[in-house]
């Protein structure tokens, strides 16, 4: 399924992207494996800057920490790998975000893990940032509890379709 998601991603024109905020998948949650997607963009876009989240549990916020080939990671209390780096990428400087999700609807709303980390972070980003989710399943008709604090996706990629919102 991840290979099919990657094939869909490869159909998109992301040649203007210079910065990517991505995440490590949680295999125990059966999330799509974002590592091949990140590696594909790294290969296709020379000089691409890549950042991963570091979560601040006290206020449900995140920082985007730049990584390189020498970056060392640790596992946080949620079981998520985070970089040990200290160079932060400002949210306004990010062009593309891979956004984790459990489900999404035809309007670009998503169900995350309920803590609001990504919605809070995305509110700090430029209004035209590209937000891509990946799902093994098609869109739901609607997500009933979507509210004004939820930041919708720009695209969601499934094995058979690219949804644009």
PyMOL CGO cylinders between C-alpha atoms (Angstrom):
from pymol import cmd
from pymol.cgo import CYLINDER

trace = [
    CYLINDER, 0.00, 0.00, 0.00, 2.85, 2.40, 0.77, 0.3, 1, 1, 1, 1, 1, 1,
    CYLINDER, 2.85, 2.40, 0.77, 4.25, 1.81, -2.72, 0.3, 1, 1, 1, 1, 1, 1,
    CYLINDER, 4.25, 1.81, -2.72, 0.88, 2.81, -4.19, 0.3, 1, 1, 1, 1, 1, 1,
    CYLINDER, 0.88, 2.81, -4.19, 0.85, 5.94, -2.03, 0.3, 1, 1, 1, 1, 1, 1,
    CYLINDER, 0.85, 5.94, -2.03, 4.34, 6.80, -3.28, 0.3, 1, 1, 1, 1, 1, 1,
    CYLINDER, 4.34, 6.80, -3.28, 3.23, 6.35, -6.90, 0.3, 1, 1, 1, 1, 1, 1,
    CYLINDER, 3.23, 6.35, -6.90, 0.41, 8.82, -6.28, 0.3, 1, 1, 1, 1, 1, 1,
    CYLINDER, 0.41, 8.82, -6.28, 2.80, 11.30, -4.64, 0.3, 1, 1, 1, 1, 1, 1,
    CYLINDER, 2.80, 11.30, -4.64, 5.07, 11.05, -7.67, 0.3, 1, 1, 1, 1, 1, 1,
    CYLINDER, 5.07, 11.05, -7.67, 2.22, 12.38, -9.86, 0.3, 1, 1, 1, 1, 1, 1,
    CYLINDER, 2.22, 12.38, -9.86, 2.27, 15.70, -8.01, 0.3, 1, 1, 1, 1, 1, 1,
    CYLINDER, 2.27, 15.70, -8.01, 4.36, 18.69, -9.09, 0.3, 1, 1, 1, 1, 1, 1,
    CYLINDER, 4.36, 18.69, -9.09, 6.24, 19.60, -5.94, 0.3, 1, 1, 1, 1, 1, 1,
    CYLINDER, 6.24, 19.60, -5.94, 9.26, 21.06, -7.76, 0.3, 1, 1, 1, 1, 1, 1,
    CYLINDER, 9.26, 21.06, -7.76, 8.89, 24.46, -6.03, 0.3, 1, 1, 1, 1, 1, 1,
    CYLINDER, 8.89, 24.46, -6.03, 9.19, 22.94, -2.56, 0.3, 1, 1, 1, 1, 1, 1,
    CYLINDER, 9.19, 22.94, -2.56, 12.31, 23.89, -0.63, 0.3, 1, 1, 1, 1, 1, 1,
    CYLINDER, 12.31, 23.89, -0.63, 11.32, 22.85, 2.90, 0.3, 1, 1, 1, 1, 1, 1,
    CYLINDER, 11.32, 22.85, 2.90, 9.48, 19.79, 4.20, 0.3, 1, 1, 1, 1, 1, 1,
    CYLINDER, 9.48, 19.79, 4.20, 8.09, 19.13, 7.67, 0.3, 1, 1, 1, 1, 1, 1,
    CYLINDER, 8.09, 19.13, 7.67, 7.51, 15.40, 7.93, 0.3, 1, 1, 1, 1, 1, 1,
    CYLINDER, 7.51, 15.40, 7.93, 7.10, 12.81, 10.67, 0.3, 1, 1, 1, 1, 1, 1,
    CYLINDER, 7.10, 12.81, 10.67, 8.19, 9.31, 11.63, 0.3, 1, 1, 1, 1, 1, 1,
    CYLINDER, 8.19, 9.31, 11.63, 5.33, 6.84, 11.23, 0.3, 1, 1, 1, 1, 1, 1,
    CYLINDER, 5.33, 6.84, 11.23, 4.17, 4.85, 14.23, 0.3, 1, 1, 1, 1, 1, 1,
    CYLINDER, 4.17, 4.85, 14.23, 4.13, 1.22, 13.04, 0.3, 1, 1, 1, 1, 1, 1,
    CYLINDER, 4.13, 1.22, 13.04, 2.07, 0.14, 16.04, 0.3, 1, 1, 1, 1, 1, 1,
    CYLINDER, 2.07, 0.14, 16.04, -0.67, 2.53, 14.81, 0.3, 1, 1, 1, 1, 1, 1,
    CYLINDER, -0.67, 2.53, 14.81, -0.48, 1.07, 11.27, 0.3, 1, 1, 1, 1, 1, 1,
    CYLINDER, -0.48, 1.07, 11.27, 0.26, 4.49, 9.76, 0.3, 1, 1, 1, 1, 1, 1,
    CYLINDER, 0.26, 4.49, 9.76, 1.52, 4.84, 6.19, 0.3, 1, 1, 1, 1, 1, 1,
    CYLINDER, 1.52, 4.84, 6.19, 5.31, 4.73, 6.06, 0.3, 1, 1, 1, 1, 1, 1,
    CYLINDER, 5.31, 4.73, 6.06, 6.32, 8.32, 5.30, 0.3, 1, 1, 1, 1, 1, 1,
    CYLINDER, 6.32, 8.32, 5.30, 10.02, 7.52, 5.10, 0.3, 1, 1, 1, 1, 1, 1,
    CYLINDER, 10.02, 7.52, 5.10, 9.95, 6.52, 1.38, 0.3, 1, 1, 1, 1, 1, 1,
    CYLINDER, 9.95, 6.52, 1.38, 7.92, 9.68, 0.62, 0.3, 1, 1, 1, 1, 1, 1,
    CYLINDER, 7.92, 9.68, 0.62, 10.49, 11.85, 2.37, 0.3, 1, 1, 1, 1, 1, 1,
    CYLINDER, 10.49, 11.85, 2.37, 13.39, 10.03, 0.69, 0.3, 1, 1, 1, 1, 1, 1,
    CYLINDER, 13.39, 10.03, 0.69, 11.75, 10.45, -2.73, 0.3, 1, 1, 1, 1, 1, 1,
    CYLINDER, 11.75, 10.45, -2.73, 11.45, 14.21, -2.25, 0.3, 1, 1, 1, 1, 1, 1,
    CYLINDER, 11.45, 14.21, -2.25, 15.01, 14.40, -0.91, 0.3, 1, 1, 1, 1, 1, 1,
    CYLINDER, 15.01, 14.40, -0.91, 16.21, 12.69, -4.09, 0.3, 1, 1, 1, 1, 1, 1,
    CYLINDER, 16.21, 12.69, -4.09, 14.06, 14.77, -6.47, 0.3, 1, 1, 1, 1, 1, 1,
    CYLINDER, 14.06, 14.77, -6.47, 14.65, 18.18, -4.88, 0.3, 1, 1, 1, 1, 1, 1,
    CYLINDER, 14.65, 18.18, -4.88, 18.35, 18.98, -4.42, 0.3, 1, 1, 1, 1, 1, 1,
    CYLINDER, 18.35, 18.98, -4.42, 18.95, 21.04, -1.30, 0.3, 1, 1, 1, 1, 1, 1,
    CYLINDER, 18.95, 21.04, -1.30, 15.59, 20.18, 0.24, 0.3, 1, 1, 1, 1, 1, 1,
    CYLINDER, 15.59, 20.18, 0.24, 15.58, 21.10, 3.93, 0.3, 1, 1, 1, 1, 1, 1,
    CYLINDER, 15.58, 21.10, 3.93, 13.79, 18.55, 6.07, 0.3, 1, 1, 1, 1, 1, 1,
    CYLINDER, 13.79, 18.55, 6.07, 12.50, 18.98, 9.61, 0.3, 1, 1, 1, 1, 1, 1,
    CYLINDER, 12.50, 18.98, 9.61, 10.83, 16.61, 12.06, 0.3, 1, 1, 1, 1, 1, 1,
    CYLINDER, 10.83, 16.61, 12.06, 8.65, 17.52, 15.02, 0.3, 1, 1, 1, 1, 1, 1,
    CYLINDER, 8.65, 17.52, 15.02, 9.76, 17.70, 18.61, 0.3, 1, 1, 1, 1, 1, 1,
    CYLINDER, 9.76, 17.70, 18.61, 6.73, 17.75, 20.88, 0.3, 1, 1, 1, 1, 1, 1,
    CYLINDER, 6.73, 17.75, 20.88, 6.35, 19.94, 23.95, 0.3, 1, 1, 1, 1, 1, 1,
    CYLINDER, 6.35, 19.94, 23.95, 3.99, 17.91, 26.10, 0.3, 1, 1, 1, 1, 1, 1,
    CYLINDER, 3.99, 17.91, 26.10, 3.26, 20.67, 28.63, 0.3, 1, 1, 1, 1, 1, 1,
    CYLINDER, 3.26, 20.67, 28.63, 1.38, 22.83, 26.11, 0.3, 1, 1, 1, 1, 1, 1,
    CYLINDER, 1.38, 22.83, 26.11, 0.71, 20.40, 23.20, 0.3, 1, 1, 1, 1, 1, 1,
    CYLINDER, 0.71, 20.40, 23.20, 2.99, 22.38, 20.88, 0.3, 1, 1, 1, 1, 1, 1,
    CYLINDER, 2.99, 22.38, 20.88, 5.69, 21.32, 18.45, 0.3, 1, 1, 1, 1, 1, 1,
    CYLINDER, 5.69, 21.32, 18.45, 8.94, 22.63, 17.07, 0.3, 1, 1, 1, 1, 1, 1,
    CYLINDER, 8.94, 22.63, 17.07, 10.24, 21.82, 13.59, 0.3, 1, 1, 1, 1, 1, 1,
    CYLINDER, 10.24, 21.82, 13.59, 13.83, 20.66, 14.04, 0.3, 1, 1, 1, 1, 1, 1,
    CYLINDER, 13.83, 20.66, 14.04, 16.07, 20.47, 10.97, 0.3, 1, 1, 1, 1, 1, 1,
    CYLINDER, 16.07, 20.47, 10.97, 17.79, 17.17, 10.32, 0.3, 1, 1, 1, 1, 1, 1,
    CYLINDER, 17.79, 17.17, 10.32, 20.74, 15.96, 8.28, 0.3, 1, 1, 1, 1, 1, 1,
    CYLINDER, 20.74, 15.96, 8.28, 22.46, 12.63, 7.62, 0.3, 1, 1, 1, 1, 1, 1,
    CYLINDER, 22.46, 12.63, 7.62, 24.15, 12.72, 11.03, 0.3, 1, 1, 1, 1, 1, 1,
    CYLINDER, 24.15, 12.72, 11.03, 21.05, 13.44, 13.09, 0.3, 1, 1, 1, 1, 1, 1,
    CYLINDER, 21.05, 13.44, 13.09, 20.49, 11.15, 16.05, 0.3, 1, 1, 1, 1, 1, 1,
    CYLINDER, 20.49, 11.15, 16.05, 16.92, 10.41, 17.17, 0.3, 1, 1, 1, 1, 1, 1,
    CYLINDER, 16.92, 10.41, 17.17, 15.33, 9.42, 20.45, 0.3, 1, 1, 1, 1, 1, 1,
    CYLINDER, 15.33, 9.42, 20.45, 11.88, 8.00, 21.22, 0.3, 1, 1, 1, 1, 1, 1,
    CYLINDER, 11.88, 8.00, 21.22, 9.54, 10.24, 23.23, 0.3, 1, 1, 1, 1, 1, 1,
    CYLINDER, 9.54, 10.24, 23.23, 6.90, 9.11, 25.73, 0.3, 1, 1, 1, 1, 1, 1,
    CYLINDER, 6.90, 9.11, 25.73, 4.32, 8.65, 22.94, 0.3, 1, 1, 1, 1, 1, 1,
    CYLINDER, 4.32, 8.65, 22.94, 6.65, 6.20, 21.17, 0.3, 1, 1, 1, 1, 1, 1,
    CYLINDER, 6.65, 6.20, 21.17, 7.48, 8.72, 18.43, 0.3, 1, 1, 1, 1, 1, 1,
    CYLINDER, 7.48, 8.72, 18.43, 11.04, 9.24, 17.15, 0.3, 1, 1, 1, 1, 1, 1,
    CYLINDER, 11.04, 9.24, 17.15, 12.27, 12.81, 17.50, 0.3, 1, 1, 1, 1, 1, 1,
    CYLINDER, 12.27, 12.81, 17.50, 15.55, 14.40, 16.37, 0.3, 1, 1, 1, 1, 1, 1,
    CYLINDER, 15.55, 14.40, 16.37, 18.05, 15.44, 19.02, 0.3, 1, 1, 1, 1, 1, 1,
    CYLINDER, 18.05, 15.44, 19.02, 18.98, 18.53, 16.98, 0.3, 1, 1, 1, 1, 1, 1,
    CYLINDER, 18.98, 18.53, 16.98, 18.58, 22.11, 18.07, 0.3, 1, 1, 1, 1, 1, 1,
    CYLINDER, 18.58, 22.11, 18.07, 18.27, 24.04, 14.81, 0.3, 1, 1, 1, 1, 1, 1,
    CYLINDER, 18.27, 24.04, 14.81, 14.65, 25.05, 14.51, 0.3, 1, 1, 1, 1, 1, 1,
    CYLINDER, 14.65, 25.05, 14.51, 12.86, 25.83, 11.25, 0.3, 1, 1, 1, 1, 1, 1,
    CYLINDER, 12.86, 25.83, 11.25, 10.34, 28.63, 11.69, 0.3, 1, 1, 1, 1, 1, 1,
    CYLINDER, 10.34, 28.63, 11.69, 6.79, 27.52, 10.77, 0.3, 1, 1, 1, 1, 1, 1,
    CYLINDER, 6.79, 27.52, 10.77, 6.42, 30.39, 8.27, 0.3, 1, 1, 1, 1, 1, 1,
    CYLINDER, 6.42, 30.39, 8.27, 9.44, 29.05, 6.35, 0.3, 1, 1, 1, 1, 1, 1,
    CYLINDER, 9.44, 29.05, 6.35, 7.90, 25.63, 5.67, 0.3, 1, 1, 1, 1, 1, 1,
    CYLINDER, 7.90, 25.63, 5.67, 6.52, 24.91, 2.18, 0.3, 1, 1, 1, 1, 1, 1,
    CYLINDER, 6.52, 24.91, 2.18, 5.11, 21.40, 2.67, 0.3, 1, 1, 1, 1, 1, 1,
    CYLINDER, 5.11, 21.40, 2.67, 3.85, 19.43, 5.68, 0.3, 1, 1, 1, 1, 1, 1,
    CYLINDER, 3.85, 19.43, 5.68, 3.08, 15.73, 5.79, 0.3, 1, 1, 1, 1, 1, 1,
    CYLINDER, 3.08, 15.73, 5.79, 0.21, 15.55, 8.29, 0.3, 1, 1, 1, 1, 1, 1,
    CYLINDER, 0.21, 15.55, 8.29, -0.62, 12.35, 10.19, 0.3, 1, 1, 1, 1, 1, 1,
    CYLINDER, -0.62, 12.35, 10.19, -4.25, 11.25, 10.34, 0.3, 1, 1, 1, 1, 1, 1,
    CYLINDER, -4.25, 11.25, 10.34, -6.57, 8.44, 11.26, 0.3, 1, 1, 1, 1, 1, 1,
    CYLINDER, -6.57, 8.44, 11.26, -9.33, 9.42, 8.81, 0.3, 1, 1, 1, 1, 1, 1,
    CYLINDER, -9.33, 9.42, 8.81, -10.31, 12.35, 6.59, 0.3, 1, 1, 1, 1, 1, 1,
    CYLINDER, -10.31, 12.35, 6.59, -13.40, 13.63, 4.82, 0.3, 1, 1, 1, 1, 1, 1,
    CYLINDER, -13.40, 13.63, 4.82, -14.24, 15.04, 1.39, 0.3, 1, 1, 1, 1, 1, 1,
    CYLINDER, -14.24, 15.04, 1.39, -13.73, 18.59, 2.75, 0.3, 1, 1, 1, 1, 1, 1,
    CYLINDER, -13.73, 18.59, 2.75, -10.13, 18.03, 3.87, 0.3, 1, 1, 1, 1, 1, 1,
    CYLINDER, -10.13, 18.03, 3.87, -10.95, 17.73, 7.56, 0.3, 1, 1, 1, 1, 1, 1,
    CYLINDER, -10.95, 17.73, 7.56, -9.03, 15.03, 9.39, 0.3, 1, 1, 1, 1, 1, 1,
    CYLINDER, -9.03, 15.03, 9.39, -9.15, 13.08, 12.57, 0.3, 1, 1, 1, 1, 1, 1,
    CYLINDER, -9.15, 13.08, 12.57, -5.78, 13.05, 14.29, 0.3, 1, 1, 1, 1, 1, 1,
    CYLINDER, -5.78, 13.05, 14.29, -4.80, 11.67, 17.64, 0.3, 1, 1, 1, 1, 1, 1,
    CYLINDER, -4.80, 11.67, 17.64, -6.80, 14.19, 19.64, 0.3, 1, 1, 1, 1, 1, 1,
    CYLINDER, -6.80, 14.19, 19.64, -4.14, 16.35, 21.24, 0.3, 1, 1, 1, 1, 1, 1,
    CYLINDER, -4.14, 16.35, 21.24, -4.16, 19.20, 18.69, 0.3, 1, 1, 1, 1, 1, 1,
    CYLINDER, -4.16, 19.20, 18.69, -0.39, 19.29, 18.14, 0.3, 1, 1, 1, 1, 1, 1,
    CYLINDER, -0.39, 19.29, 18.14, -0.64, 19.60, 14.35, 0.3, 1, 1, 1, 1, 1, 1,
    CYLINDER, -0.64, 19.60, 14.35, -3.56, 22.03, 14.26, 0.3, 1, 1, 1, 1, 1, 1,
    CYLINDER, -3.56, 22.03, 14.26, -1.74, 24.37, 16.66, 0.3, 1, 1, 1, 1, 1, 1,
    CYLINDER, -1.74, 24.37, 16.66, 1.44, 24.10, 14.61, 0.3, 1, 1, 1, 1, 1, 1,
    CYLINDER, 1.44, 24.10, 14.61, -0.31, 24.60, 11.24, 0.3, 1, 1, 1, 1, 1, 1,
    CYLINDER, -0.31, 24.60, 11.24, -1.98, 27.78, 12.53, 0.3, 1, 1, 1, 1, 1, 1,
    CYLINDER, -1.98, 27.78, 12.53, 1.53, 29.26, 12.81, 0.3, 1, 1, 1, 1, 1, 1,
    CYLINDER, 1.53, 29.26, 12.81, 2.38, 28.44, 9.18, 0.3, 1, 1, 1, 1, 1, 1,
    CYLINDER, 2.38, 28.44, 9.18, 1.79, 30.49, 6.04, 0.3, 1, 1, 1, 1, 1, 1,
    CYLINDER, 1.79, 30.49, 6.04, -1.81, 30.34, 4.79, 0.3, 1, 1, 1, 1, 1, 1,
    CYLINDER, -1.81, 30.34, 4.79, -0.68, 28.84, 1.46, 0.3, 1, 1, 1, 1, 1, 1,
    CYLINDER, -0.68, 28.84, 1.46, 1.40, 26.02, 2.94, 0.3, 1, 1, 1, 1, 1, 1,
    CYLINDER, 1.40, 26.02, 2.94, 0.76, 22.65, 1.30, 0.3, 1, 1, 1, 1, 1, 1,
    CYLINDER, 0.76, 22.65, 1.30, -0.61, 20.11, 3.77, 0.3, 1, 1, 1, 1, 1, 1,
    CYLINDER, -0.61, 20.11, 3.77, -0.64, 16.49, 2.58, 0.3, 1, 1, 1, 1, 1, 1,
    CYLINDER, -0.64, 16.49, 2.58, -2.15, 13.57, 4.45, 0.3, 1, 1, 1, 1, 1, 1,
    CYLINDER, -2.15, 13.57, 4.45, -1.74, 9.91, 3.54, 0.3, 1, 1, 1, 1, 1, 1,
    CYLINDER, -1.74, 9.91, 3.54, -4.42, 7.30, 4.07, 0.3, 1, 1, 1, 1, 1, 1,
    CYLINDER, -4.42, 7.30, 4.07, -4.97, 3.69, 3.11, 0.3, 1, 1, 1, 1, 1, 1,
    CYLINDER, -4.97, 3.69, 3.11, -8.71, 4.44, 2.99, 0.3, 1, 1, 1, 1, 1, 1,
    CYLINDER, -8.71, 4.44, 2.99, -10.95, 6.74, 0.94, 0.3, 1, 1, 1, 1, 1, 1,
    CYLINDER, -10.95, 6.74, 0.94, -12.56, 9.89, 2.31, 0.3, 1, 1, 1, 1, 1, 1,
    CYLINDER, -12.56, 9.89, 2.31, -15.51, 9.85, 4.66, 0.3, 1, 1, 1, 1, 1, 1,
    CYLINDER, -15.51, 9.85, 4.66, -18.51, 12.00, 3.71, 0.3, 1, 1, 1, 1, 1, 1,
    CYLINDER, -18.51, 12.00, 3.71, -17.95, 14.26, 6.70, 0.3, 1, 1, 1, 1, 1, 1,
    CYLINDER, -17.95, 14.26, 6.70, -16.29, 14.45, 10.09, 0.3, 1, 1, 1, 1, 1, 1,
    CYLINDER, -16.29, 14.45, 10.09, -18.97, 15.55, 12.50, 0.3, 1, 1, 1, 1, 1, 1,
    CYLINDER, -18.97, 15.55, 12.50, -16.80, 17.10, 15.19, 0.3, 1, 1, 1, 1, 1, 1,
    CYLINDER, -16.80, 17.10, 15.19, -14.71, 19.35, 12.90, 0.3, 1, 1, 1, 1, 1, 1,
    CYLINDER, -14.71, 19.35, 12.90, -14.47, 22.86, 14.35, 0.3, 1, 1, 1, 1, 1, 1,
    CYLINDER, -14.47, 22.86, 14.35, -12.88, 26.27, 13.73, 0.3, 1, 1, 1, 1, 1, 1,
    CYLINDER, -12.88, 26.27, 13.73, -9.59, 25.17, 15.35, 0.3, 1, 1, 1, 1, 1, 1,
    CYLINDER, -9.59, 25.17, 15.35, -9.11, 22.34, 12.85, 0.3, 1, 1, 1, 1, 1, 1,
    CYLINDER, -9.11, 22.34, 12.85, -6.79, 23.13, 9.93, 0.3, 1, 1, 1, 1, 1, 1,
    CYLINDER, -6.79, 23.13, 9.93, -7.92, 21.28, 6.77, 0.3, 1, 1, 1, 1, 1, 1,
    CYLINDER, -7.92, 21.28, 6.77, -5.58, 19.45, 4.43, 0.3, 1, 1, 1, 1, 1, 1,
    CYLINDER, -5.58, 19.45, 4.43, -4.64, 20.71, 0.97, 0.3, 1, 1, 1, 1, 1, 1,
    CYLINDER, -4.64, 20.71, 0.97, -4.39, 17.16, -0.40, 0.3, 1, 1, 1, 1, 1, 1,
    CYLINDER, -4.39, 17.16, -0.40, -4.87, 13.63, 0.85, 0.3, 1, 1, 1, 1, 1, 1,
    CYLINDER, -4.87, 13.63, 0.85, -3.25, 10.77, -0.99, 0.3, 1, 1, 1, 1, 1, 1,
    CYLINDER, -3.25, 10.77, -0.99, -4.75, 7.29, -1.00, 0.3, 1, 1, 1, 1, 1, 1,
    CYLINDER, -4.75, 7.29, -1.00, -3.51, 4.26, -2.95, 0.3, 1, 1, 1, 1, 1, 1,
    CYLINDER, -3.51, 4.26, -2.95, -5.99, 5.01, -5.74, 0.3, 1, 1, 1, 1, 1, 1,
    CYLINDER, -5.99, 5.01, -5.74, -6.64, 8.75, -5.61, 0.3, 1, 1, 1, 1, 1, 1,
    CYLINDER, -6.64, 8.75, -5.61, -5.28, 12.21, -4.86, 0.3, 1, 1, 1, 1, 1, 1,
    CYLINDER, -5.28, 12.21, -4.86, -7.97, 14.27, -3.14, 0.3, 1, 1, 1, 1, 1, 1,
    CYLINDER, -7.97, 14.27, -3.14, -7.59, 18.03, -3.53, 0.3, 1, 1, 1, 1, 1, 1,
    CYLINDER, -7.59, 18.03, -3.53, -9.45, 20.37, -1.19, 0.3, 1, 1, 1, 1, 1, 1,
]
cmd.load_cgo(trace, "trace")
